[in-house]
Amino acid sequence: MELLLCPYIRRAWYSLLEPGAVIHNRVIFDYELMYLKKGQASIVIGDQLYHATPGDLFLFRPKQPHAIYVSPNEEMIQPHIHFDLQYYDNRAIVPVSYDGLSDMTAEQLSYFREDILDQFFSPFPSYLRPHNGLYIEQLLFDIIHATDNPRPFNDVYLQHAFLKLWEQVLMEASYTSRDYAKKESAAVLIKQLIERNDSRALTLDEITQALHFSKSYIARVFQESYGISPLKYHTTLRVQKAKRMIQFTNMSLSQIAVSVGFESLQNFSRVFKKLDGCPPSNYRKVSPADLAEEGD
């Protein structure tokens, strides 16, 4: 689908937030592009937390909840712009929002722009670590300067300057999206390998040999994709498998421990209790033999 862009810069400024400043959970009507020039902050977009440092670029979308928590140790300098990508009749009067969705009036709710980012490609990242951050910063500065110091045919200049900036943002987002896709693909391969080996112990060295990824890469991409380390995920799978066997078979706890790759019942019981909060015998009506085994 061909996108017809008619960009409009609503507001552009080189702003400073004091140490410890907070912009509470809010939604905006348009798009906002924010470059972190100085300082650090915790930035929440939707349910994702980012630890922002100088050189980071964030893109906030219409109706997307986000919050900013500036580090208490230093101020935060953030050149940023609010903009539309398409033409709207009310483009000159829509304000910058600092409210949450539930606090808005009916009139404010009518201001939201259509979010078209995923028509460029999907998923479109909210966070970028640009390869060419200085160029993006300079383009932002040019837009901010032109906004503060209008020239003849300033709207034409701003559109031209924004399109150069937007082209660079798209290139950076494309790099990030490809990297993300590669990581996601690697994470799926790792997950499939782990799930095929839920009846034995598995090491990072074995995963490395099977998939030809480094151990650090395996640990990083799996954690980023699934929020858990690969070995902890593997142990959790084995414990869950053991739990089903305890509930639905007549195998002894010792036999089950061996069948999911634990070297001893004692080790199995210790790991099981650590993950599940209770010993394995809690999941079946135990025989005296099971209780004796588990107590050894």
C-alpha positions in Angstrom: 0.0 0.0 0.0 1.4 3.4 -1.0 1.4 5.9 1.9 0.7 9.6 1.1 2.6 11.6 3.7 1.8 15.2 4.5 4.0 15.8 7.6 3.2 18.7 10.0 5.4 19.7 12.8 3.2 20.7 15.7 5.8 21.5 18.3 9.6 21.2 18.4 11.8 22.2 21.2 15.1 21.5 23.1 13.7 20.8 26.5 15.3 20.1 29.9 13.9 18.0 32.6 15.2 18.4 36.1 16.8 15.5 38.1 14.1 13.3 39.4 11.4 14.8 37.2 8.4 12.5 36.3 6.0 12.6 33.3 3.3 10.3 34.6 1.5 7.7 32.5 0.0 9.7 29.6 -1.1 9.3 26.0 -0.6 11.8 23.1 -2.7 12.7 20.1 0.0 12.6 17.5 3.6 11.2 17.2 6.5 12.3 19.3 10.2 11.7 18.4 12.5 12.2 21.3 16.3 12.0 21.3 18.2 11.7 24.6 21.1 14.2 24.4 22.1 14.1 28.1 21.1 12.3 31.3 19.5 9.0 32.0 15.9 8.0 32.5 13.6 5.0 32.9 11.0 5.1 30.1 7.9 2.9 30.1 6.1 2.4 26.8 3.1 0.2 27.1 4.3 -2.7 29.2 8.0 -2.3 28.2 10.6 -0.7 30.4 13.7 1.0 28.8 16.7 2.3 30.6 17.5 5.3 28.4 21.0 6.7 28.0 22.5 9.4 25.8 22.1 8.5 22.1 18.8 6.7 22.5 15.9 7.6 20.3 12.2 7.0 21.3 9.1 7.2 19.2 5.8 7.6 21.0 2.6 6.8 19.0 -0.9 8.1 19.2 -2.9 6.6 22.2 0.2 4.6 23.3 0.6 5.0 27.1 4.1 6.0 28.2 5.9 7.5 31.2 9.3 9.1 31.8 11.2 8.9 35.1 14.4 11.0 35.0 17.4 9.9 37.0 17.7 11.8 40.3 21.4 12.2 39.7 21.4 14.6 36.7 19.2 16.6 34.4 17.9 15.2 31.1 18.2 17.1 27.8 15.8 15.9 25.1 15.5 17.6 21.7 12.1 16.3 20.5 9.2 17.0 18.1 5.5 16.4 18.0 4.2 15.8 14.5 1.5 14.4 12.2 2.3 12.1 9.2 -0.9 12.8 7.4 -3.1 15.9 6.7 -5.7 16.8 9.3 -7.9 19.9 9.2 -7.3 20.6 12.9 -3.6 20.1 12.7 -2.8 23.7 13.9 -5.0 23.6 17.0 -4.3 20.1 18.5 -2.3 20.6 21.8 0.3 18.4 23.4 -1.3 16.0 25.8 0.0 15.3 29.3 -3.2 13.3 30.4 -4.1 9.7 30.7 -6.8 8.3 28.5 -9.4 8.0 31.3 -8.9 11.7 32.2 -9.7 13.1 28.7 -12.8 15.0 27.6 -14.9 14.0 24.6 -13.3 16.8 22.6 -9.8 15.5 23.5 -10.7 12.0 22.4 -11.5 13.4 19.0 -8.0 14.6 18.5 -6.3 11.2 18.2 -4.5 10.6 14.9 -4.6 7.3 13.0 -1.5 5.3 13.8 0.0 4.2 10.4 3.5 3.2 11.5 2.9 -0.5 10.9 2.1 0.2 7.3 5.8 1.0 6.8 6.7 -2.3 8.3 5.8 -4.3 11.4 6.7 -4.4 14.2 7.8 -0.8 14.1 10.1 -0.3 17.1 9.4 2.3 19.8 13.1 2.4 20.8 16.1 2.9 18.5 19.8 3.0 19.2 20.7 4.9 16.0 23.9 4.0 14.0 24.0 7.7 13.0 22.7 9.5 16.1 24.6 12.7 15.5 23.0 13.1 12.1 19.5 12.6 13.6 20.4 15.1 16.4 21.4 17.6 13.8 18.2 17.2 11.8 16.2 17.6 14.9 18.1 20.8 15.8 17.5 22.1 12.2 13.7 21.6 12.7 13.7 23.1 16.2 15.7 26.1 15.0 13.4 26.7 12.0 10.3 26.4 14.3 11.8 29.0 16.7 13.1 31.3 13.8 10.6 31.1 11.0 11.8 32.0 7.5 9.9 32.6 4.2 8.1 29.5 3.1 8.9 28.0 6.5 6.2 25.2 6.2 7.9 24.0 3.0 11.3 24.0 4.7 10.0 22.1 7.7 8.4 19.5 5.6 11.6 19.1 3.6 13.7 18.9 6.8 11.2 16.4 8.4 11.2 14.1 5.4 15.1 13.9 5.6 14.7 13.1 9.3 11.9 10.6 8.7 14.0 8.8 6.0 16.8 8.3 8.5 14.4 7.1 11.2 13.0 4.6 8.7 16.5 3.4 7.9 17.4 3.0 11.5 14.1 1.3 12.3 14.7 -1.1 9.4 18.1 -2.0 10.7 16.6 -2.6 14.2 13.7 -4.7 12.8 16.1 -6.9 10.8 18.2 -7.4 13.9 15.1 -8.1 15.9 13.9 -10.7 13.4 17.2 -12.5 13.4 17.2 -12.6 17.2 13.6 -13.9 17.3 14.5 -16.6 14.8 17.5 -17.6 16.9 15.4 -17.6 20.1 12.8 -19.9 18.5 15.6 -22.4 17.4 17.0 -22.4 20.9 13.5 -22.9 22.4 12.8 -25.8 20.0 16.1 -27.5 20.9 15.4 -27.1 24.6 11.9 -28.5 24.3 13.1 -31.6 22.4 15.4 -32.4 25.3 13.1 -32.2 28.3 14.0 -35.7 29.5 17.7 -35.0 30.3 20.1 -32.4 31.5 21.2 -29.9 28.9 24.1 -27.5 28.9 24.9 -24.2 27.1 27.9 -26.0 25.5 25.6 -28.5 23.9 23.3 -25.8 22.6 26.3 -24.0 21.2 27.5 -27.1 19.5 24.1 -27.9 18.0 23.2 -24.4 16.8 26.7 -22.8 16.3 25.8 -19.7 18.4 28.1 -18.4 21.2 27.0 -19.0 24.7 26.7 -15.3 25.4 24.5 -14.8 22.3 22.3 -17.8 23.3 21.8 -16.4 26.8 21.1 -12.9 25.6 18.6 -13.5 22.8 16.7 -16.1 24.8 16.4 -13.8 27.8 15.3 -10.9 25.6 12.7 -12.9 23.8 11.2 -15.0 26.7 12.2 -13.2 29.9 13.9 -16.2 31.3 17.4 -17.8 30.9 17.5 -20.8 28.6 18.7 -23.2 31.3 16.1 -22.1 33.8 13.5 -22.6 31.1 14.8 -26.1 30.4 14.7 -26.9 34.2 11.2 -25.6 34.4 10.1 -27.8 31.5 11.5 -30.9 33.1 9.8 -30.1 36.5 6.5 -29.5 34.7 6.9 -32.8 32.9 7.7 -34.5 36.2 4.7 -32.9 37.8 2.4 -34.5 35.2 4.0 -37.9 35.6 3.5 -37.7 39.4 -0.1 -36.9 38.9 -1.0 -39.3 36.1 1.3 -42.3 36.4 2.2 -44.9 39.0 5.9 -44.5 38.6 7.9 -43.9 41.8 9.5 -40.5 42.4 12.9 -42.0 41.9 11.9 -43.4 38.5 10.4 -40.0 37.5 13.5 -38.1 38.6 15.6 -40.3 36.3 13.1 -40.0 33.4 13.5 -36.2 33.4 17.3 -36.3 33.7 18.0 -35.7 37.4 21.0 -37.6 38.8 19.3 -38.3 42.1 15.9 -38.1 43.8 17.4 -35.6 46.4 18.6 -33.3 43.6 15.2 -33.6 41.9 13.3 -32.8 45.1 15.5 -29.8 45.9 15.1 -28.3 42.4 11.4 -29.1 42.3 10.7 -27.4 45.6 12.7 -24.4 44.7 10.7 -23.9 41.5 7.3 -25.0 42.6 7.4 -24.0 46.3 6.5 -27.5 47.5 8.0 -31.0 47.4 7.0 -33.3 44.5 5.1 -35.6 46.8 2.4 -32.9 47.2 1.1 -33.8 43.7 0.1 -37.3 44.5 -1.3 -39.5 47.2 2.0 -40.8 48.2 2.9 -44.3 49.2 5.1 -44.9 52.2 7.8 -46.0 49.8 7.7 -42.6 48.0 7.9 -40.7 51.3 10.8 -42.9 52.4 12.6 -42.2 49.1 12.1 -38.5 49.3 13.3 -38.3 52.9 16.6 -40.2 52.1 
